[in-house]
Amino acid sequence: MIEAERASLSDSLWTATAVPGPRFGPLSSDLRADVAIVGAGFTGLSAALHLAESGARVVVIDAHQPGWGASGRNGGQVNPGLKDGPAALRARFGDETASRMIAMSGGAAGLVFDLIDRHAIACDAVRNGWLRAGVTQAQADDLHALAREWEGEGGGVDPLDADAMARATGTDDYAGGVIDRRGGTLHPLNYALGLARAATRAGAAIHGDTPAMGLSRQGGGWRVTTATGTLTADKVILATNAYSGPLHRDLSRSVVPVCSVQVATAPLSPNVAASILPAGAHVSDARRLLLYFRKDAAGRFIMGGRGSFREGPTLAQQARLRAVSERLFPQLRGTAWEHAWGGLVAVTPDHMPHLHELAPGLLAGLGYNGRGIAMATAMGREMALWSLGRAAADLSFPVTSVRPLPFAFARGAAVEFEILRLRLLDRFNL
Ligand SMILES: Cc1cc2nc3c(=O)[nH]c(=O)nc-3n(C[C@H](O)[C@H](O)[C@H](O)COP(=O)(O)OP(=O)(O)OC[C@H]3O[C@@H](n4cnc5c(N)ncnc54)[C@H](O)[C@@H]3O)c2cc1C
């Protein structure tokens, strides 16, 4: 397992530029709640905020501070939808279930921006659109087909040819793609901290530096044990995603943690900044090992891509991200690269998030496959509704049983091998 404190993963731009605030102190007594939440990322914090706003007594604990996991380390790209488009969802889940999933995932970016507005969260949120870029003509054609699918589902996704994509990105590397106008960017750690403060204001209690060490049935509810106190609650939400550890082994074995890394420049000079993503959109491309890039509010250029489970290869991949950035945008050469960091993405075999009832009253939502700012926020709200009594059959996302993956011990090596294979396919555009 990756150590989050590993040097190549720790120099986060977001930690360096976060709005300062008091730490969330550890749990120091035995508390009783309606709902206890383990994990203070977007999933747990959104659940806590929605529960507290509905009047429920809710307590959140995190082994570290809110936003310490993927939520405070990501690319800040707020992207709606799921990996599968509307047509694939309808074919797989049937019209009724798929319609709810499409509405939930298609509206998930809107939910994020609404929460930011409603709670006045200072996190540099802008909604300038998400450019999805095809490297090959076949990829561009697939993206154009996706835009047509969304037309029948409320729209918001427009096709772009190679020239339009070059104007929008500032590089002629792409064969075409789409702009998804529902998407935008933000400072992810400030968004997480803002959700935590909003949840606290609404009445939730949040305790950092409090690892949950044990989980047991207590009467009709649950007991969460920590080193400094216990939580008893009618319901428990596990919101631990790729950082799920031994607390619930089947849950942690149901996802493959994959490292994703980022590099960021110093603020660009105004003329260089104006030549890259001039309208302020952000990009993820259709390479198998995708590249995703954007500028931040101070005009830094940020590039992200896959990392590794080991220190040496992660450093090499961060160097590769700097090199590919300077190939796409030669005007970046000579600009200082000031930050390099990373974290864990939870990948699922079907590339879909999962919603589980692990036992009566023990709920979990995870597996956002690298698209979790919007979906984790939406899943947190969904789990709040579920905890408040909405029937599983009436939720916007299907509840499935947890399926631990076999050979969990070999997952690290398998992921490394798969990344190498995909890199070769990308290199030769196969
Ligand atoms: C480098 C990187 C870039 C990414 N870029 C993007 C992007 O641009 N756009 C996008 O949409 N998504 C992106 N993602 C994915 C997104 O960040 C995640 O999907 C999302 O943050 C998941 O949120 P979460 O709350 O479920 O999990 P997390 O934020 O990972 O939170 C889990 C929390 O659980 C806590 N925890 C675990 N075990 C315990 C325990 N036993 N007791 C107490 N606490 C515990 C951890 O400390 C952690 O804080 C990226 C991810 C990474 C790593």
The ligand as a MOL file (V3000), in Angstrom:
LIG
                    3D

  0  0  0     0  0            999 V3000
M  V30 BEGIN CTAB
M  V30 COUNTS 53 58 0 0 0
M  V30 BEGIN ATOM
M  V30 1 C -4.2000 12.5710 -7.6550 0
M  V30 2 C -5.6840 12.4680 -7.8390 0
M  V30 3 C -6.3040 13.2470 -8.8030 0
M  V30 4 C -7.6940 13.1810 -8.9640 0
M  V30 5 N -8.2850 14.0770 -9.8090 0
M  V30 6 C -9.6270 14.1550 -9.8590 0
M  V30 7 C -10.2590 15.1880 -10.5900 0
M  V30 8 O -9.6000 16.0710 -11.1460 0
M  V30 9 N -11.6140 15.1870 -10.6380 0
M  V30 10 C -12.3710 14.2610 -9.9660 0
M  V30 11 O -13.5990 14.3110 -10.0570 0
M  V30 12 N -11.8030 13.3010 -9.1990 0
M  V30 13 C -10.4510 13.2470 -9.1260 0
M  V30 14 N -9.8590 12.3020 -8.3300 0
M  V30 15 C -10.7190 11.3660 -7.5740 0
M  V30 16 C -11.3550 12.0330 -6.3400 0
M  V30 17 O -10.3940 12.7860 -5.6510 0
M  V30 18 C -11.9420 10.9430 -5.4230 0
M  V30 19 O -12.8270 10.1380 -6.1580 0
M  V30 20 C -12.7250 11.5320 -4.2520 0
M  V30 21 O -11.9670 12.5100 -3.5840 0
M  V30 22 C -13.1160 10.4280 -3.2830 0
M  V30 23 O -13.6400 11.0150 -2.1150 0
M  V30 24 P -13.9550 10.1300 -0.8400 0
M  V30 25 O -14.5130 11.0310 0.1760 0
M  V30 26 O -14.7860 8.9680 -1.2370 0
M  V30 27 O -12.5480 9.5250 -0.4080 0
M  V30 28 P -11.2470 10.2410 0.2340 0
M  V30 29 O -11.2160 11.6870 -0.0570 0
M  V30 30 O -10.0650 9.4400 -0.1970 0
M  V30 31 O -11.4720 10.1090 1.7900 0
M  V30 32 C -11.3600 8.8970 2.4780 0
M  V30 33 C -11.0060 9.2650 3.9150 0
M  V30 34 O -11.1890 8.0960 4.7220 0
M  V30 35 C -10.2760 8.2030 5.7940 0
M  V30 36 N -10.1400 6.8790 6.4120 0
M  V30 37 C -9.8060 5.7100 5.8280 0
M  V30 38 N -9.8300 4.7170 6.7480 0
M  V30 39 C -10.2040 5.2740 7.9260 0
M  V30 40 C -10.4010 4.7680 9.2400 0
M  V30 41 N -10.2480 3.4670 9.5520 0
M  V30 42 N -10.7750 5.6300 10.2230 0
M  V30 43 C -10.9570 6.9520 9.9540 0
M  V30 44 N -10.7610 7.4740 8.7230 0
M  V30 45 C -10.4010 6.6580 7.7160 0
M  V30 46 C -8.9960 8.7210 5.1340 0
M  V30 47 O -8.1360 9.3300 6.0860 0
M  V30 48 C -9.5510 9.7020 4.1050 0
M  V30 49 O -9.5140 11.0420 4.5690 0
M  V30 50 C -8.4690 12.2990 -8.1760 0
M  V30 51 C -7.8450 11.4980 -7.2100 0
M  V30 52 C -6.4740 11.5820 -7.0410 0
M  V30 53 C -5.8150 10.7270 -5.9880 0
M  V30 END ATOM
M  V30 BEGIN BOND
M  V30 1 1 1 2
M  V30 2 1 2 3
M  V30 3 2 2 52
M  V30 4 2 3 4
M  V30 5 1 4 5
M  V30 6 1 4 50
M  V30 7 2 5 6
M  V30 8 1 6 7
M  V30 9 1 6 13
M  V30 10 2 7 8
M  V30 11 1 7 9
M  V30 12 1 9 10
M  V30 13 2 10 11
M  V30 14 1 10 12
M  V30 15 2 12 13
M  V30 16 1 13 14
M  V30 17 1 14 15
M  V30 18 1 14 50
M  V30 19 1 15 16
M  V30 20 1 16 17
M  V30 21 1 16 18
M  V30 22 1 18 19
M  V30 23 1 18 20
M  V30 24 1 20 21
M  V30 25 1 20 22
M  V30 26 1 22 23
M  V30 27 1 23 24
M  V30 28 2 24 25
M  V30 29 1 24 26
M  V30 30 1 24 27
M  V30 31 1 27 28
M  V30 32 2 28 29
M  V30 33 1 28 30
M  V30 34 1 28 31
M  V30 35 1 31 32
M  V30 36 1 32 33
M  V30 37 1 33 34
M  V30 38 1 33 48
M  V30 39 1 34 35
M  V30 40 1 35 36
M  V30 41 1 35 46
M  V30 42 1 36 37
M  V30 43 1 36 45
M  V30 44 2 37 38
M  V30 45 1 38 39
M  V30 46 1 39 40
M  V30 47 2 39 45
M  V30 48 1 40 41
M  V30 49 2 40 42
M  V30 50 1 42 43
M  V30 51 2 43 44
M  V30 52 1 44 45
M  V30 53 1 46 47
M  V30 54 1 46 48
M  V30 55 1 48 49
M  V30 56 2 50 51
M  V30 57 1 51 52
M  V30 58 1 52 53
M  V30 END BOND
M  V30 END CTAB
M  END
